[in-house]
Amino acid sequence: MPTPYRQLVTFMDKKKQRKSRTTQRRDPHARREAARYEQPIASRELILAVITEADHPVNRADLETLLGIHDENGAEALRRRLNAMLRDGQLVRNRRGCYALADQFDLVQGRVVGHPDGFGFLVTDDEGDDVYLSARQMRALFHGDRVLARITGLDRRGRREGDVVEVLKRNTHTVVGRFYNEKGVQFVTPDNKRLPMDIPVPAGESNGATHGQIVSVEIIEQPSKRSPPVGRVVEVLGDHMAPGMEIDISIRSHDIPQAWPPAVEAEIDGLGEQVPAQAKRGREDLRELPLVTIDGADARDFDDAVFCEATPGGWRLLVAIADVSHYVHPDTALDSEAFERGNSVYFPERVIPMLPEVLSNGLCSLNPEVDRLCMACEIIFNREGRMIRSRFSNALMRSHARLTYTEAAAIMVDRDPQARKNRQTLLPHLDELYRLYKVLRKGREKRGAIDFETTETRIIFGAGRKIERIVPLVRNDAHKVIEECMVAANVAAARYLERHKMPTLNRVHAAPTGEKVADLQEFLNELGLGLRGGSKPTARDYSAVLKVAHGRPDEHLINTVLLRSMPRAEYSPENIGHFGLAHEHYAHFTSPIRRYPDLLVHRAIRHVLAGKKPKSFPYTVENMQIFGEHCSATERRADEATRDAIDWLKCEYMLDKIGETYSGIITATTSFGIFVELQDIYVEGLVHVTALGNDYYHFDPTRHWLIGERTNQIFRLGDPLNVKVVQVNLDDRKIDFELSEKQKRKASGSKKDQGKHRRSHRRKSR
C-alpha cells in the first residue's frame, strides 16, 4: 500500500475560483525520502509546491489533508519537518499558525554582516543587493546571524533598508575578548570588531578572570532590542601580550574548531602507522616507480607526489595523491568534523588541521620509503604540451624521496653537480619533469593564464616568540613545476567527472563584472594603456596588459588594480570555468588532506572507478551546492583568521618603533586616507586624510588617488612615500603613520609639478 504522501494530492485554488478542483501530483523525491526514513514524509519540495499552489497561508490541518496524512505518526513527522523548514527560513508562520513562503510575505532571508560602527547589512540568499540594517536593528543581532527581514524602503543613500522580522539561526555562542572590571561592573569587549557591543558578565560568572585578561565568554542570553547580550566566562586564555595569544584569539574569534570530538577520537583509535595489508589488495602497484614529493622545507603533510618520463610522442606524467577517501567515509564523525572545518588553517608556526594528525601527518601523508594508498592520475601530453588523454586508478605507492623546493631547483634548474650526485637515480625523471614544465609553461602563456607578481611573507620568530624579522617568500622554478603538475591533474579530474556526468564541486573563477571592467578600462586609459575585449575581456587580454606593464615604474600599481577588478574564486557545482587560469574545466583534486572539496572529488572518481552510475552516488547537485557554499565560507574564514593573527604580530613588532621613519609604497587609497606598506619589513599602516597636509582632499576611486583641492597634491596607488610611525593599536590591529618631514618638504616643493600632472591627466581623459 502506498505511503500517504505518495497518494494523489488535492490542491484548493481559492484565488482563481470559489469551487474546489483537484490536481494530481506525485512527490518527485519519494524515492529519496523512502531511502532515508522508515516512515517517509512529504519532501520539502512537495510541501513548498503545495503551499505555493494553494496561493494563501495554509494551517497544519489543511496540509495534512492536502498531503493525505491520516495517522498520528505521519502528523508528527510533518510537524517536525515544518519546524525544520521554519528554522531554515523556507517557510514563515503567521500569528494564526498558518504557513506560507517567505517571499509571499515580501520577506528576504540572509546572513547579517556587522560593521564596527554599529550598523550592518543583510547579505540576501537571492543574490540581490545587500539590505541596510540600522544600529537600532543591529542591537538585537550578532554578526553572522541568519534572519528574515522585511524591506521597508530605501535609506538616504538609495540602499534597500530592512526591519528584522525573525532570527532564524544564531551564529555567535562564544566570544573571545578582553575582560574588564571597572568599579564592580564586569564586561567583555569582543576582539572581533564586527561585534561592536560590550557583553556584561554578571557577578559570580567571571571564572577568576582579572582586569585586562583575554577570556572566552559563553553567551547565556542573546541580545534583544531591549537588552544587551549576557555572558559567562568559560576560559581564561591569559594575559594580553602572552606569546601565542594572537593565534588563540584568532581561532576563537572566528569559531575555528580545534579540539577533536570524542566520537572522532573513537573512530581513529584503531589506526596505526602502517597501511594494513588488506587495504593494499586490488590496487595498481606503483611502488617501483620513483615517485617523489616536492614541498617546502617546513611542510609536515605530503599529499602529492610526481613522476615523469618521455614517450615517443611527448610525455607521461603521473600525479599520485594521498587516498584520504579510503580512510574518511561519508556519514562518520570523522567526515562530519572534516566538513565542519572545511580546510586546514595555517598560522605562523602552527596549523589547525582538517584531519587528525594520525591521518594528516601519518597514514595519508606520502612520507618517504613507506607504503601509502593513493589515487593516481596518469596524463599523456604531446610535444606541444596538450593533454591527449588521462586515466585514474586506485593505487599503492612508495615515495622514493622527499625533496624541498630548494633542492629540486638545484637539481633541475641550476644543475648543481653535488645536488645531482646526491639524487643520481632520480635524475632521468626529474630532468624530463623540467622539460615538460617548460612546454606547459609556454602553453600557459599561449592560452593567456594570468600571472600576478605578488609578494608573500614569512615571519621569523626569536626567543619568547618575538618577531625577529619579516622576510619575503621567494618562488623558484621548482614551485612552478609542481604548480603546473597540480593544475594539470585538477583539469584532468574535472574533465573526467564531467565526462561521466557526476555531481561534483568545481573550483570556479568568474569573469569580472561589466562595472569593474568599465572602471578598469577608464583607469588604464589614463595611463595610456588599453584593455581589449570590450565589456567581456578574457584572461589573455589581462595578460597582455601585464606584459606591457612589465618594467614600468607603475607596474605595481597596474598589477594591483587588475587583481582587485576580479572576483574571488569559489566552489560551485555549476561549471563556469576558471577565468584566471583560462581553463574551461577545473576542480580541486590534489590536496584532500587539507581541503574538503578535494575529498568530495576523490569520492566521485572512486564511484566511477567502481563502475557505479551517477544516480547511485550519495550526493546530489543540491548537496554539492550546500557543500560549495560552506567550503567557500570556511576558506574565507581561514583567510580572515590568519590575517588577523598576522596583523596582530606585525603590530606587536612595531610597538617599539614609534617615531621611526621608513620608505613605503601606497597600497590603497580611500576617502579617509591612504594605506602604506613599509618596504623591506612588509608592514601596512594608515596615513589619515587629516595627516596629509593643510588642504581638503578628494577621493577619485577610478584613478585610485586622493587629490588636494587647493594644492593639487596627489597621492596615488603605487606611489613611493616616506612616513613616520606615530601610533600602534594592538587591540584594533591598526598602525598609524604620518608623512615624514622629508616627504612634507618634498610635497610643498612640488605643487607646481602636481598641477601639471593633474592637467595632463585631464587632457588624456578627454
Secondary structure, DSSP 8 states (H G I E B T S, - for coil): ---GGGS------TTT-SS--------TTHHHHHHH-SS----HHHHHHHHHHHTS-B-HHHHHHHTT--SHHHHHHHHHHHHHHHHTTSEEE-TTS-EEEGGGGTEEEEEEEE-TTS-EEEEETT----EEE-HHHHTT--TT-EEEEEEEEE-TTS-EEEEEEEEEE---SEEEEEEEEETTEEEEEESSTT--S-EE--TT-STT--TT-EEEEEEEE---SSS--EEEEEEEEE-TT-TTHHHHHHHHHTT---S--HHHHHHHTT--SS--HHHHTTSEE-TTS--EEEE-TT-----EEEEEEEETTEEEEEEEEE-GGGTS-TTSHHHHHHHHH-B-EEETTEEE-SS-HIIIIIITS--BTSEEEEEEEEEEEETT--EEEEEEEEEEEEBSEEEEHHHHHHHHTS--HHHHHHTGGGHHHHHHHHHHHHHHHHHHHHHT--------EEEEE-GGG-EEEEEE----HHHHHHHHHHHHHHHHHHHHHHHTT----EEEB----HHHHHHHHHHHHHTT----STTS--HHHHHHHHHHHTTSTTHHHHHHHHHHTS---EEESS---BTTTTBS-----S-TTTBHHHHHHHHHHHHHHTT--GGGSS--HHHHHHHHHHHHHHHHHHHHHHHHHHHHHHHHHHGGGTT-EEEEEEEEEETTEEEEEETTT--EEEEEGGGS-SS-EEEETTTTEEEETTT--EEETT-EEEEEEEEEETTTTEEEEEE-HHHHHHHHTTHHHHHHHHHHHHHHH-
